[in-house]
Amino acid sequence: MADASDHPARASRRTRQGEAVLNVVLGSDNFRSAQDIHAELRSSGEAVGLTTVYRHLALLTDEGRLDALQTADGEVVYRRCHSESHHHHVVCRRCGRGVEVALPDLERWAEATASALGYSDVTHTVEIFGVCADCRG
């Protein structure tokens, strides 16, 4: 069996910089942009480039360790996954707090709609944005 160090993508996330990126994300329950993560790393004295941050975020997302979603203004934001199953998010537009939600009715609707139109192997992306109670308050 191959060791994680034998796989280039897995080996690269074990670098000091990769661990630093992961630790920043794990330190917050909110969705964070690569720029936010980069700024936090730099302010803590970590010498890491923005391109490196993006690379590690992509690797962690591909591995399923992070959720990534595109905000209404087109920015991709990240946070750790709390669920291993398919889910959606309700996200605060102000603070980035996200709540994972299962939407079984939506899943059934998407499958039925696609099937009625002759489609198979259906995927979808649904995110709900609003302002959380803390930010309103």
N, C-alpha and C positions, 0 to 999 in steps of 0.2 A: 504494500500500500504506500502511496506517495505521501511524503511529509508535506505540510503546508509550505515549508521553505522551498520545496521543489516546484511549486506553482508560482510563477512570477507575480500575478496579481495579488495573491495572498501574502507573498513574501514582502511586497512593497508596502502593504498596510502595517507591517510590523516595524517600520522604521520609526525613529524618534519623532519625526514630523507627523507621520500617520497616526501614531498614538496620541500626539498632542491634539490633532484635529478631532479624533474620536472623543477624547476626554472633554473637550469644550462642548461637543454636542451632547454627551452624556450628562453634563453638568446642568442642563436646562431641559425643561419639559416643553418649552415653546419651540415653534418652528423658527429657524434662523437662516439667514442668507449666508452664502459663502463670504461675502464682504464683511458681514458682522463677525463671523467666526475668525476670519483673517485679522480683523481689527483687534479682537480680544487676544489672539495669539501674540500679535505684535506688541500690544500694551503690556503683556506679561513678560516680554523680553525674548519671546520665541522668534528665532530667525527663520521665517518660512514665507515663501512667495505665494501670491494669490493663485497662480497656476497649480502649485502643489496642493493647495487646499481643495481646489476644484477636482483634481485628480483623485485625491483620497475620498472625497465625498462621493464621487462616481463609483469608486470601488466598493465602498461601504454600502451604497444603495444597491449595486448589482448583487452583492452578497445577501441582501435582504436584512441587513442590520440597521438600516436607516430608511425612514419614509421620506420621499421627496414629492413635492407637489408644486404646481405652478400657480402663483397668485393671480388675481384678476388683472394686475398690471404687467403680467408676463414674467415676473421674477421667480426663479426656482428657490424654494426654501426646504430645509432639512430638519429632521429630528429623529430620535430613536424610535424604533418600532416597539409598540407594547403588545401587539397582536401578531400572531404568525399567519392568521387566516385573512382572506380578502376582506377589506374594510374601506370605509370612507372617512372623511374628516369634516368636522365643523370647526372652523378656524376664526379666531378674532383678527380682524383687519388691523387693529391698533397694536396689540401686544404680541400676537403670534401664537397665543395659546391654542392648542388643538385638542380636540376630543375625538377619539376613534369611535365610530358608530357602524353597526351592522345594519344594512338596509335590505332585508330579504324581499320586501315587496318590489323594490327597485330592481333587484337581481332577476326576479321572475318577469317583470315587465320588459327588461332589456332582452332577455332570452326570447320571450314570446314575440316581441316586436320584430327582432332580427329574423327569427324563424319564419314568421308570417311573410317576410319579404324575401325569403329564400337564402338567408345568410346562416352560416355556421361558424364555429370556433370564435364566438363572440367575446370581445373584451370591451371595457368601458372605463371611463374616468369621471368621477363625480366628486366634487368638493363643494362644501357649503361655507360661505363666508358671512360674517356678521360682526357685531361688537359684543363682547362678553359682558357679564354683569359687573365685574370688577372695573372694567374700563368705562362703563356707562355711569357708574356710581359716584 
